[in-house]
Amino acid sequence: MEVLEEDLVKVILSKEDFEVALKEAGERLVAVDFSATWCRPCRSIKPLFRSLSTKHKDVVFLEVDADEACDFLFTKKDEG
């Protein structure tokens, strides 16, 4: 998991990163930005999301890059 220095957004690269971030968040509100580099609306909302992360330090901000975390996003839940 990568934390960007200029803000408080944690970049999620795997299912394990996501689970750890949620566990660490505890009872705090979690805001998740699912984005992709090729997605124009995703790129346009990124500055607002980062700005919110600096203003609302009581909220956990996560960014899941669909390009990097593709396998994690499209896994099926085990049934058994």
Phi and psi restraints in degrees (range 20) as a CNS / XPLOR table:
assign (resid 1 and name C) (resid 2 and name N)
       (resid 2 and name CA) (resid 2 and name C) 1.0 -113.7 20.0 2
assign (resid 2 and name N) (resid 2 and name CA)
       (resid 2 and name C) (resid 3 and name N) 1.0 132.5 20.0 2
assign (resid 2 and name C) (resid 3 and name N)
       (resid 3 and name CA) (resid 3 and name C) 1.0 -108.7 20.0 2
assign (resid 3 and name N) (resid 3 and name CA)
       (resid 3 and name C) (resid 4 and name N) 1.0 123.0 20.0 2
assign (resid 3 and name C) (resid 4 and name N)
       (resid 4 and name CA) (resid 4 and name C) 1.0 -75.0 20.0 2
assign (resid 4 and name N) (resid 4 and name CA)
       (resid 4 and name C) (resid 5 and name N) 1.0 132.9 20.0 2
assign (resid 4 and name C) (resid 5 and name N)
       (resid 5 and name CA) (resid 5 and name C) 1.0 -66.7 20.0 2
assign (resid 5 and name N) (resid 5 and name CA)
       (resid 5 and name C) (resid 6 and name N) 1.0 -35.6 20.0 2
assign (resid 5 and name C) (resid 6 and name N)
       (resid 6 and name CA) (resid 6 and name C) 1.0 -76.1 20.0 2
assign (resid 6 and name N) (resid 6 and name CA)
       (resid 6 and name C) (resid 7 and name N) 1.0 -10.2 20.0 2
assign (resid 6 and name C) (resid 7 and name N)
       (resid 7 and name CA) (resid 7 and name C) 1.0 -150.4 20.0 2
assign (resid 7 and name N) (resid 7 and name CA)
       (resid 7 and name C) (resid 8 and name N) 1.0 -169.6 20.0 2
assign (resid 7 and name C) (resid 8 and name N)
       (resid 8 and name CA) (resid 8 and name C) 1.0 -111.8 20.0 2
assign (resid 8 and name N) (resid 8 and name CA)
       (resid 8 and name C) (resid 9 and name N) 1.0 25.6 20.0 2
assign (resid 8 and name C) (resid 9 and name N)
       (resid 9 and name CA) (resid 9 and name C) 1.0 -87.1 20.0 2
assign (resid 9 and name N) (resid 9 and name CA)
       (resid 9 and name C) (resid 10 and name N) 1.0 126.6 20.0 2
assign (resid 9 and name C) (resid 10 and name N)
       (resid 10 and name CA) (resid 10 and name C) 1.0 -94.8 20.0 2
assign (resid 10 and name N) (resid 10 and name CA)
       (resid 10 and name C) (resid 11 and name N) 1.0 126.2 20.0 2
assign (resid 10 and name C) (resid 11 and name N)
       (resid 11 and name CA) (resid 11 and name C) 1.0 -87.1 20.0 2
assign (resid 11 and name N) (resid 11 and name CA)
       (resid 11 and name C) (resid 12 and name N) 1.0 123.3 20.0 2
assign (resid 11 and name C) (resid 12 and name N)
       (resid 12 and name CA) (resid 12 and name C) 1.0 -97.6 20.0 2
assign (resid 12 and name N) (resid 12 and name CA)
       (resid 12 and name C) (resid 13 and name N) 1.0 124.6 20.0 2
assign (resid 12 and name C) (resid 13 and name N)
       (resid 13 and name CA) (resid 13 and name C) 1.0 -114.1 20.0 2
assign (resid 13 and name N) (resid 13 and name CA)
       (resid 13 and name C) (resid 14 and name N) 1.0 -6.9 20.0 2
assign (resid 13 and name C) (resid 14 and name N)
       (resid 14 and name CA) (resid 14 and name C) 1.0 -154.0 20.0 2
assign (resid 14 and name N) (resid 14 and name CA)
       (resid 14 and name C) (resid 15 and name N) 1.0 167.2 20.0 2
assign (resid 14 and name C) (resid 15 and name N)
       (resid 15 and name CA) (resid 15 and name C) 1.0 -61.3 20.0 2
assign (resid 15 and name N) (resid 15 and name CA)
       (resid 15 and name C) (resid 16 and name N) 1.0 -39.0 20.0 2
assign (resid 15 and name C) (resid 16 and name N)
       (resid 16 and name CA) (resid 16 and name C) 1.0 -63.3 20.0 2
assign (resid 16 and name N) (resid 16 and name CA)
       (resid 16 and name C) (resid 17 and name N) 1.0 -42.9 20.0 2
assign (resid 16 and name C) (resid 17 and name N)
       (resid 17 and name CA) (resid 17 and name C) 1.0 -57.7 20.0 2
assign (resid 17 and name N) (resid 17 and name CA)
       (resid 17 and name C) (resid 18 and name N) 1.0 -43.4 20.0 2
assign (resid 17 and name C) (resid 18 and name N)
       (resid 18 and name CA) (resid 18 and name C) 1.0 -64.1 20.0 2
assign (resid 18 and name N) (resid 18 and name CA)
       (resid 18 and name C) (resid 19 and name N) 1.0 -46.1 20.0 2
assign (resid 18 and name C) (resid 19 and name N)
       (resid 19 and name CA) (resid 19 and name C) 1.0 -63.3 20.0 2
assign (resid 19 and name N) (resid 19 and name CA)
       (resid 19 and name C) (resid 20 and name N) 1.0 -41.0 20.0 2
assign (resid 19 and name C) (resid 20 and name N)
       (resid 20 and name CA) (resid 20 and name C) 1.0 -64.0 20.0 2
assign (resid 20 and name N) (resid 20 and name CA)
       (resid 20 and name C) (resid 21 and name N) 1.0 -44.8 20.0 2
assign (resid 20 and name C) (resid 21 and name N)
       (resid 21 and name CA) (resid 21 and name C) 1.0 -62.1 20.0 2
assign (resid 21 and name N) (resid 21 and name CA)
       (resid 21 and name C) (resid 22 and name N) 1.0 -41.4 20.0 2
assign (resid 21 and name C) (resid 22 and name N)
       (resid 22 and name CA) (resid 22 and name C) 1.0 -66.4 20.0 2
assign (resid 22 and name N) (resid 22 and name CA)
       (resid 22 and name C) (resid 23 and name N) 1.0 -40.9 20.0 2
assign (resid 22 and name C) (resid 23 and name N)
       (resid 23 and name CA) (resid 23 and name C) 1.0 -64.6 20.0 2
assign (resid 23 and name N) (resid 23 and name CA)
       (resid 23 and name C) (resid 24 and name N) 1.0 -43.4 20.0 2
assign (resid 23 and name C) (resid 24 and name N)
       (resid 24 and name CA) (resid 24 and name C) 1.0 -65.6 20.0 2
assign (resid 24 and name N) (resid 24 and name CA)
       (resid 24 and name C) (resid 25 and name N) 1.0 -28.3 20.0 2
assign (resid 24 and name C) (resid 25 and name N)
       (resid 25 and name CA) (resid 25 and name C) 1.0 -67.5 20.0 2
assign (resid 25 and name N) (resid 25 and name CA)
       (resid 25 and name C) (resid 26 and name N) 1.0 -28.6 20.0 2
assign (resid 25 and name C) (resid 26 and name N)
       (resid 26 and name CA) (resid 26 and name C) 1.0 60.1 20.0 2
assign (resid 26 and name N) (resid 26 and name CA)
       (resid 26 and name C) (resid 27 and name N) 1.0 -122.6 20.0 2
assign (resid 26 and name C) (resid 27 and name N)
       (resid 27 and name CA) (resid 27 and name C) 1.0 -91.8 20.0 2
assign (resid 27 and name N) (resid 27 and name CA)
       (resid 27 and name C) (resid 28 and name N) 1.0 -0.2 20.0 2
assign (resid 27 and name C) (resid 28 and name N)
       (resid 28 and name CA) (resid 28 and name C) 1.0 -73.1 20.0 2
assign (resid 28 and name N) (resid 28 and name CA)
       (resid 28 and name C) (resid 29 and name N) 1.0 153.1 20.0 2
assign (resid 28 and name C) (resid 29 and name N)
       (resid 29 and name CA) (resid 29 and name C) 1.0 -65.5 20.0 2
assign (resid 29 and name N) (resid 29 and name CA)
       (resid 29 and name C) (resid 30 and name N) 1.0 138.7 20.0 2
assign (resid 29 and name C) (resid 30 and name N)
       (resid 30 and name CA) (resid 30 and name C) 1.0 -119.5 20.0 2
assign (resid 30 and name N) (resid 30 and name CA)
       (resid 30 and name C) (resid 31 and name N) 1.0 125.1 20.0 2
assign (resid 30 and name C) (resid 31 and name N)
       (resid 31 and name CA) (resid 31 and name C) 1.0 -108.2 20.0 2
assign (resid 31 and name N) (resid 31 and name CA)
       (resid 31 and name C) (resid 32 and name N) 1.0 126.7 20.0 2
assign (resid 31 and name C) (resid 32 and name N)
       (resid 32 and name CA) (resid 32 and name C) 1.0 -119.0 20.0 2
assign (resid 32 and name N) (resid 32 and name CA)
       (resid 32 and name C) (resid 33 and name N) 1.0 127.7 20.0 2
assign (resid 32 and name C) (resid 33 and name N)
       (resid 33 and name CA) (resid 33 and name C) 1.0 -105.6 20.0 2
assign (resid 33 and name N) (resid 33 and name CA)
       (resid 33 and name C) (resid 34 and name N) 1.0 109.7 20.0 2
assign (resid 33 and name C) (resid 34 and name N)
       (resid 34 and name CA) (resid 34 and name C) 1.0 -91.6 20.0 2
assign (resid 34 and name N) (resid 34 and name CA)
       (resid 34 and name C) (resid 35 and name N) 1.0 119.9 20.0 2
assign (resid 34 and name C) (resid 35 and name N)
       (resid 35 and name CA) (resid 35 and name C) 1.0 -141.9 20.0 2
assign (resid 35 and name N) (resid 35 and name CA)
       (resid 35 and name C) (resid 36 and name N) 1.0 171.4 20.0 2
assign (resid 35 and name C) (resid 36 and name N)
       (resid 36 and name CA) (resid 36 and name C) 1.0 -146.5 20.0 2
assign (resid 36 and name N) (resid 36 and name CA)
       (resid 36 and name C) (resid 37 and name N) 1.0 148.0 20.0 2
assign (resid 36 and name C) (resid 37 and name N)
       (resid 37 and name CA) (resid 37 and name C) 1.0 -64.2 20.0 2
assign (resid 37 and name N) (resid 37 and name CA)
       (resid 37 and name C) (resid 38 and name N) 1.0 -28.8 20.0 2
assign (resid 37 and name C) (resid 38 and name N)
       (resid 38 and name CA) (resid 38 and name C) 1.0 -85.0 20.0 2
assign (resid 38 and name N) (resid 38 and name CA)
       (resid 38 and name C) (resid 39 and name N) 1.0 -5.2 20.0 2
assign (resid 38 and name C) (resid 39 and name N)
       (resid 39 and name CA) (resid 39 and name C) 1.0 -93.2 20.0 2
assign (resid 39 and name N) (resid 39 and name CA)
       (resid 39 and name C) (resid 40 and name N) 1.0 109.7 20.0 2
assign (resid 39 and name C) (resid 40 and name N)
       (resid 40 and name CA) (resid 40 and name C) 1.0 -61.2 20.0 2
assign (resid 40 and name N) (resid 40 and name CA)
       (resid 40 and name C) (resid 41 and name N) 1.0 -46.9 20.0 2
assign (resid 40 and name C) (resid 41 and name N)
       (resid 41 and name CA) (resid 41 and name C) 1.0 -60.7 20.0 2
assign (resid 41 and name N) (resid 41 and name CA)
       (resid 41 and name C) (resid 42 and name N) 1.0 -35.1 20.0 2
assign (resid 41 and name C) (resid 42 and name N)
       (resid 42 and name CA) (resid 42 and name C) 1.0 -62.9 20.0 2
assign (resid 42 and name N) (resid 42 and name CA)
       (resid 42 and name C) (resid 43 and name N) 1.0 -43.4 20.0 2
assign (resid 42 and name C) (resid 43 and name N)
       (resid 43 and name CA) (resid 43 and name C) 1.0 -66.8 20.0 2
assign (resid 43 and name N) (resid 43 and name CA)
       (resid 43 and name C) (resid 44 and name N) 1.0 -35.4 20.0 2
assign (resid 43 and name C) (resid 44 and name N)
       (resid 44 and name CA) (resid 44 and name C) 1.0 -73.2 20.0 2
assign (resid 44 and name N) (resid 44 and name CA)
       (resid 44 and name C) (resid 45 and name N) 1.0 -28.1 20.0 2
assign (resid 44 and name C) (resid 45 and name N)
       (resid 45 and name CA) (resid 45 and name C) 1.0 -84.4 20.0 2
assign (resid 45 and name N) (resid 45 and name CA)
       (resid 45 and name C) (resid 46 and name N) 1.0 -17.3 20.0 2
assign (resid 45 and name C) (resid 46 and name N)
       (resid 46 and name CA) (resid 46 and name C) 1.0 -54.6 20.0 2
assign (resid 46 and name N) (resid 46 and name CA)
       (resid 46 and name C) (resid 47 and name N) 1.0 -45.8 20.0 2
assign (resid 46 and name C) (resid 47 and name N)
       (resid 47 and name CA) (resid 47 and name C) 1.0 -60.9 20.0 2
assign (resid 47 and name N) (resid 47 and name CA)
       (resid 47 and name C) (resid 48 and name N) 1.0 -38.5 20.0 2
assign (resid 47 and name C) (resid 48 and name N)
       (resid 48 and name CA) (resid 48 and name C) 1.0 -65.2 20.0 2
assign (resid 48 and name N) (resid 48 and name CA)
       (resid 48 and name C) (resid 49 and name N) 1.0 -44.7 20.0 2
assign (resid 48 and name C) (resid 49 and name N)
       (resid 49 and name CA) (resid 49 and name C) 1.0 -59.9 20.0 2
assign (resid 49 and name N) (resid 49 and name CA)
       (resid 49 and name C) (resid 50 and name N) 1.0 -44.6 20.0 2
assign (resid 49 and name C) (resid 50 and name N)
       (resid 50 and name CA) (resid 50 and name C) 1.0 -65.2 20.0 2
assign (resid 50 and name N) (resid 50 and name CA)
       (resid 50 and name C) (resid 51 and name N) 1.0 -40.2 20.0 2
assign (resid 50 and name C) (resid 51 and name N)
       (resid 51 and name CA) (resid 51 and name C) 1.0 -62.5 20.0 2
assign (resid 51 and name N) (resid 51 and name CA)
       (resid 51 and name C) (resid 52 and name N) 1.0 -42.6 20.0 2
assign (resid 51 and name C) (resid 52 and name N)
       (resid 52 and name CA) (resid 52 and name C) 1.0 -62.5 20.0 2
assign (resid 52 and name N) (resid 52 and name CA)
       (resid 52 and name C) (resid 53 and name N) 1.0 -35.1 20.0 2
assign (resid 52 and name C) (resid 53 and name N)
       (resid 53 and name CA) (resid 53 and name C) 1.0 -65.7 20.0 2
assign (resid 53 and name N) (resid 53 and name CA)
       (resid 53 and name C) (resid 54 and name N) 1.0 -29.4 20.0 2
assign (resid 53 and name C) (resid 54 and name N)
       (resid 54 and name CA) (resid 54 and name C) 1.0 -82.3 20.0 2
assign (resid 54 and name N) (resid 54 and name CA)
       (resid 54 and name C) (resid 55 and name N) 1.0 -24.2 20.0 2
assign (resid 54 and name C) (resid 55 and name N)
       (resid 55 and name CA) (resid 55 and name C) 1.0 -88.0 20.0 2
assign (resid 55 and name N) (resid 55 and name CA)
       (resid 55 and name C) (resid 56 and name N) 1.0 -29.1 20.0 2
assign (resid 55 and name C) (resid 56 and name N)
       (resid 56 and name CA) (resid 56 and name C) 1.0 -118.8 20.0 2
assign (resid 56 and name N) (resid 56 and name CA)
       (resid 56 and name C) (resid 57 and name N) 1.0 76.0 20.0 2
assign (resid 56 and name C) (resid 57 and name N)
       (resid 57 and name CA) (resid 57 and name C) 1.0 -71.7 20.0 2
assign (resid 57 and name N) (resid 57 and name CA)
       (resid 57 and name C) (resid 58 and name N) 1.0 -10.9 20.0 2
assign (resid 57 and name C) (resid 58 and name N)
       (resid 58 and name CA) (resid 58 and name C) 1.0 -84.6 20.0 2
assign (resid 58 and name N) (resid 58 and name CA)
       (resid 58 and name C) (resid 59 and name N) 1.0 -5.5 20.0 2
assign (resid 58 and name C) (resid 59 and name N)
       (resid 59 and name CA) (resid 59 and name C) 1.0 -106.6 20.0 2
assign (resid 59 and name N) (resid 59 and name CA)
       (resid 59 and name C) (resid 60 and name N) 1.0 141.8 20.0 2
assign (resid 59 and name C) (resid 60 and name N)
       (resid 60 and name CA) (resid 60 and name C) 1.0 -92.1 20.0 2
assign (resid 60 and name N) (resid 60 and name CA)
       (resid 60 and name C) (resid 61 and name N) 1.0 122.2 20.0 2
assign (resid 60 and name C) (resid 61 and name N)
       (resid 61 and name CA) (resid 61 and name C) 1.0 -106.7 20.0 2
assign (resid 61 and name N) (resid 61 and name CA)
       (resid 61 and name C) (resid 62 and name N) 1.0 124.2 20.0 2
assign (resid 61 and name C) (resid 62 and name N)
       (resid 62 and name CA) (resid 62 and name C) 1.0 -121.1 20.0 2
assign (resid 62 and name N) (resid 62 and name CA)
       (resid 62 and name C) (resid 63 and name N) 1.0 143.5 20.0 2
assign (resid 62 and name C) (resid 63 and name N)
       (resid 63 and name CA) (resid 63 and name C) 1.0 -121.9 20.0 2
assign (resid 63 and name N) (resid 63 and name CA)
       (resid 63 and name C) (resid 64 and name N) 1.0 120.9 20.0 2
assign (resid 63 and name C) (resid 64 and name N)
       (resid 64 and name CA) (resid 64 and name C) 1.0 -108.0 20.0 2
assign (resid 64 and name N) (resid 64 and name CA)
       (resid 64 and name C) (resid 65 and name N) 1.0 113.7 20.0 2
assign (resid 64 and name C) (resid 65 and name N)
       (resid 65 and name CA) (resid 65 and name C) 1.0 -85.2 20.0 2
assign (resid 65 and name N) (resid 65 and name CA)
       (resid 65 and name C) (resid 66 and name N) 1.0 115.3 20.0 2
assign (resid 65 and name C) (resid 66 and name N)
       (resid 66 and name CA) (resid 66 and name C) 1.0 -62.8 20.0 2
assign (resid 66 and name N) (resid 66 and name CA)
       (resid 66 and name C) (resid 67 and name N) 1.0 -28.3 20.0 2
assign (resid 66 and name C) (resid 67 and name N)
       (resid 67 and name CA) (resid 67 and name C) 1.0 -70.5 20.0 2
assign (resid 67 and name N) (resid 67 and name CA)
       (resid 67 and name C) (resid 68 and name N) 1.0 -42.2 20.0 2
assign (resid 67 and name C) (resid 68 and name N)
       (resid 68 and name CA) (resid 68 and name C) 1.0 -81.4 20.0 2
assign (resid 68 and name N) (resid 68 and name CA)
       (resid 68 and name C) (resid 69 and name N) 1.0 -33.9 20.0 2
assign (resid 68 and name C) (resid 69 and name N)
       (resid 69 and name CA) (resid 69 and name C) 1.0 -109.3 20.0 2
assign (resid 69 and name N) (resid 69 and name CA)
       (resid 69 and name C) (resid 70 and name N) 1.0 28.7 20.0 2
assign (resid 69 and name C) (resid 70 and name N)
       (resid 70 and name CA) (resid 70 and name C) 1.0 -54.7 20.0 2
assign (resid 70 and name N) (resid 70 and name CA)
       (resid 70 and name C) (resid 71 and name N) 1.0 -47.1 20.0 2
assign (resid 70 and name C) (resid 71 and name N)
       (resid 71 and name CA) (resid 71 and name C) 1.0 -61.4 20.0 2
assign (resid 71 and name N) (resid 71 and name CA)
       (resid 71 and name C) (resid 72 and name N) 1.0 -40.4 20.0 2
assign (resid 71 and name C) (resid 72 and name N)
       (resid 72 and name CA) (resid 72 and name C) 1.0 -66.5 20.0 2
assign (resid 72 and name N) (resid 72 and name CA)
       (resid 72 and name C) (resid 73 and name N) 1.0 -37.1 20.0 2
assign (resid 72 and name C) (resid 73 and name N)
       (resid 73 and name CA) (resid 73 and name C) 1.0 -72.5 20.0 2
assign (resid 73 and name N) (resid 73 and name CA)
       (resid 73 and name C) (resid 74 and name N) 1.0 -28.7 20.0 2
assign (resid 73 and name C) (resid 74 and name N)
       (resid 74 and name CA) (resid 74 and name C) 1.0 -115.2 20.0 2
assign (resid 74 and name N) (resid 74 and name CA)
       (resid 74 and name C) (resid 75 and name N) 1.0 32.1 20.0 2
assign (resid 74 and name C) (resid 75 and name N)
       (resid 75 and name CA) (resid 75 and name C) 1.0 -90.6 20.0 2
assign (resid 75 and name N) (resid 75 and name CA)
       (resid 75 and name C) (resid 76 and name N) 1.0 146.4 20.0 2
assign (resid 75 and name C) (resid 76 and name N)
       (resid 76 and name CA) (resid 76 and name C) 1.0 -89.1 20.0 2
assign (resid 76 and name N) (resid 76 and name CA)
       (resid 76 and name C) (resid 77 and name N) 1.0 146.8 20.0 2
assign (resid 76 and name C) (resid 77 and name N)
       (resid 77 and name CA) (resid 77 and name C) 1.0 -72.0 20.0 2
assign (resid 77 and name N) (resid 77 and name CA)
       (resid 77 and name C) (resid 78 and name N) 1.0 134.6 20.0 2
assign (resid 77 and name C) (resid 78 and name N)
       (resid 78 and name CA) (resid 78 and name C) 1.0 -65.8 20.0 2
assign (resid 78 and name N) (resid 78 and name CA)
       (resid 78 and name C) (resid 79 and name N) 1.0 134.9 20.0 2
assign (resid 78 and name C) (resid 79 and name N)
       (resid 79 and name CA) (resid 79 and name C) 1.0 -113.5 20.0 2
assign (resid 79 and name N) (resid 79 and name CA)
       (resid 79 and name C) (resid 80 and name N) 1.0 122.5 20.0 2
